[in-house]
Amino acid sequence: MTRISRWLAAIGLGVSGITAAGACDALRLILAAGAPAVDPAAPQIVGVSQARDNASRLINTAPGKELLFEVRQFTGAGTQTRCNPLGTGGADPWPSRIGGFKVFTPNLFNNPSEYDWVGTLGETEFCLGLRVPFEPFFPLQFSMVEFSLRAVNPCANGHLFVGPPGNDYHMTAAGGQADYPSNDDNPARRSLIDLEGGDVALIVVGIDFKGSPGSTVATMNFLGPTGWLVFMRDNAFQSGRFFDIAGALKGGPPAFFDTPGAADDGPFESVQVNGDEFDMHSEPFMNTSGFPSFLTCAGAPSEPYAFVDMSNRSEMLGAGPGQGGFVFVIRKSAFDGKGVVVNPNVPGPAPDSISLADLILPPPSGYNEPAVLPIVCPDEDDHSADGPGGVHEIGWSVFFIHGS
């Protein structure tokens, strides 16, 4: 998916007494494949990244193999509660940020797309990248899937030349079509989330794995200091500015450096929460419960993050043995009032802490992108003002344990 799973030679993971050992430095296994830049008005489509290709080997996208995706944000209206984004038990669900639940099949094989189209609101499209940092091994025991959600301009960098809005997003020799943040006339739609709003829930249910495992467990905990798990990035083209979310460290894995195309946004290291920091800042398991009595906290949130396993359910929330799923909640306290890091690059392999000198406060606006050419959508050239500070991309990584 994005830039978020980095491993040393061995990874320890314990869930319910299960320990997994890996032997992959995933980012080092995924090699860059540069290509000369070309005029984006006539984009040269290039192949997908190795991580995207790995995803096609792991995730089953045969006919009928769909998944459910949703982004919700707490507003407090009606009977919403901060512990129940799905609205089970009679509570109101948190409202969607992307126009409602999306049930779709990721286009991982037949079309060289790096991102799957999720939905459209106004002049903003939402796309989701699913990537797997290391090649899956069968029979399947352990796997990791990286997710990259972006709010993008559907008309920048040649997207219309390979199909109308609503098509998936490709990599080109001039860069990724999904690099360009939304420049919507409605500034509130330029951001994936309302930075001044409430808690955010990222929901994925019904991932079908090849090999048809009999059971699956999903986790973001216990991935150690080299497991990079979650970040937010601001509304800037090729920006290295990542939000200083709770528990974040600078010097994380670079942006999509393994994607083809020399013009892609790979030079910047990221600012992310790693496994140890996630453990320190996430809701204890004893405070959560699964579907249908779904809770992400007990009474009131106590930590900036919460993760609830929703595996072994289909995309319709029925029985789905072996399918992967989860709800990942990012509390308002994780991003409220946070700045963005000016330069996240860190010499050497180790992550580093973030100081006030690293930050831009308040976060920059969701500014216009007059230099992004060509943009050929109707009415696309009439923007007269920057928007509020916004989030162009959210990336997160989930580890799955599979059983027979």
Summary of the structure (lengths in Angstrom):
residues: 404
radius of gyration: 19.6
end to end distance: 26.4
largest distance: 58.1
contacts: 1470
relative contact order: 0.21
helix: 11%
strand: 33%
